[in-house]
Amino acid sequence: MLNALIHQADRYVVIGNPIAHSMSPFIHSNFAAQLGLPLQYERVLAPLDGFAQTVAALQAAGVKGANVTVPFKLDAFALASASPNSLTPAAEFAQAANTLKFNANGTVLADNTDGGGLCRDLNRQLNTLGLHLEQCQILMIGAGGAASGCVAAFQQAGVQHLTVLNRTVDKARQLAQRAEAIDLPAAGGGLDTPPSHFDLPGTPVVIVNASSSSLKGDVPALHPDWYERAVLVYDMMYAAEPTAFIRSLSKLDLPCSDGLGMLVFQAQLAFEVWTGQSPNALETLTKVRQALLAKAKQQ
């Protein structure tokens, strides 16, 4: 009976380099257990110059889909850009994909669930404040791949305005222009730009750190006036302990969050793409947080 169940299980993977640290198997196995789905999920270490070959081998082996992490999100987009494959609007805007669905006819659907996962987590936390993203403006710190991966989702979520602040001002302005091209009002500037420069009066501000500063233990030198208008501060990075950015705000009376919820909610979206079913992300988030803390204590 067990062998028959394993044989029937759909196979999914996460592809990256490095990949041993990935929590995706834990998350998706928990999703599958909730829904009673026979699902196998494993890590795949792809050579830095062998992403396309790795995907081809996985397709040939009958794998149904893949999550894609560093450094292959651009490769995943490039692979799916070839006809007759297809791209979602989120992947198209980001020019990067983190979710691949391998169709029975050999084609690939590429999606980017990062922004959608972020918006689900932001709305979860805003709801406790009696707010929704449709009522808010976003201040996003950073203008790289993590930031661009969220813009289309902000537009779809009805965000009123997006401000992009970055050390390289030109990159911030370019991303803001791309946001405006999809009908999301936006502006870009340097980190020291005050909210009065392009703020929407009376509109709650959600600050999202999409820069890599927390990986380096740095804190973005944001103009302090932004914090006076903020209702929520969110760091996309996560760890067992609060990130440097969140620690820097400990004296302010502000709701703050790391990005672990984004990780789980983007996985929920990927699971929906693959299976058409939606697991309970909050239940899994609690277990992932516990696992992260337990792992930290063992080190």
HUQUIFEN-V914324 format. One record per backbone hydrogen bond with DSSP energy under -1.0 kcal/mol. NH is the residue of the N-H (numbers start at 1). CO is the residue of the C=O. E is the energy in kcal/mol with one decimal. If there is no record, write none. Layout:
BEGIN
NH:CO:E
NH:CO:E
END
This chain:
BEGIN
5:1:-2.1
6:2:-2.5
7:3:-2.2
8:4:-1.7
10:38:-1.5
12:40:-2.6
13:65:-1.5
14:42:-1.9
15:67:-2.6
16:44:-1.9
17:70:-2.0
22:19:-1.8
27:23:-2.3
28:24:-2.9
29:25:-2.1
30:26:-1.6
31:27:-2.2
32:28:-2.5
33:29:-2.1
34:30:-2.2
35:31:-1.6
37:32:-2.5
39:37:-1.2
40:10:-2.8
42:12:-1.7
44:14:-2.7
46:16:-1.6
50:47:-2.2
54:50:-2.0
55:51:-2.6
56:52:-2.3
57:53:-2.1
58:54:-2.2
59:55:-2.6
60:56:-2.3
61:57:-1.5
62:59:-1.6
63:58:-2.4
64:11:-2.9
66:100:-2.6
67:13:-2.8
68:98:-2.5
69:15:-2.6
72:69:-2.4
76:72:-2.6
77:73:-1.6
78:74:-2.5
79:75:-2.6
80:76:-2.1
81:77:-1.4
85:82:-2.0
86:108:-2.5
88:110:-2.2
92:88:-2.6
93:89:-2.5
94:90:-2.2
95:91:-1.8
96:91:-1.0
97:73:-2.1
98:111:-1.8
99:111:-1.9
100:66:-3.1
101:109:-2.5
102:64:-2.5
103:107:-2.5
106:103:-1.9
109:101:-2.5
110:86:-2.5
111:99:-2.7
117:113:-2.5
118:114:-2.4
119:115:-2.6
120:116:-2.1
121:117:-2.0
122:118:-2.9
123:119:-2.6
124:120:-1.9
125:121:-1.9
126:122:-3.0
127:123:-2.4
129:126:-1.8
130:127:-1.3
131:126:-2.4
135:132:-2.1
136:133:-1.7
137:204:-2.7
138:161:-2.8
139:206:-2.8
140:163:-3.3
141:208:-3.0
142:165:-3.0
148:144:-2.6
149:145:-1.7
150:147:-1.9
154:150:-2.1
155:151:-2.2
156:152:-2.2
157:153:-2.2
158:155:-1.1
159:154:-2.2
160:136:-2.5
162:185:-2.4
163:138:-3.0
164:187:-2.7
165:140:-2.6
166:189:-2.1
172:168:-1.4
173:169:-2.4
174:170:-2.4
175:171:-2.1
176:172:-2.1
177:173:-2.2
178:174:-1.9
179:175:-2.0
180:176:-2.3
181:177:-1.5
182:179:-1.3
183:180:-1.8
184:179:-2.0
187:162:-1.8
189:164:-2.2
193:190:-1.9
197:194:-1.7
199:195:-1.0
203:200:-2.0
205:229:-1.6
206:137:-2.5
207:232:-2.5
208:139:-3.1
209:234:-3.3
210:141:-2.3
218:213:-2.7
222:220:-2.1
223:191:-1.8
226:223:-1.7
227:224:-1.0
229:226:-1.1
231:205:-2.8
233:255:-2.2
234:207:-3.1
235:257:-2.8
236:209:-2.1
247:243:-2.7
248:244:-1.8
249:246:-1.3
250:247:-1.5
252:249:-1.8
254:252:-1.9
257:233:-1.8
259:237:-2.1
263:259:-1.9
264:260:-2.0
265:261:-2.9
266:262:-2.6
267:263:-1.4
268:264:-2.0
269:265:-2.0
270:266:-2.0
271:267:-2.7
272:268:-2.0
273:269:-2.1
274:270:-2.2
275:271:-2.8
276:272:-1.9
281:279:-1.0
284:280:-1.5
285:281:-2.8
286:282:-2.0
287:283:-1.3
288:284:-2.6
289:285:-2.5
290:286:-1.9
291:287:-2.3
292:288:-2.5
293:289:-2.2
294:290:-2.4
295:291:-2.3
296:292:-1.8
297:293:-1.8
298:294:-1.2
END
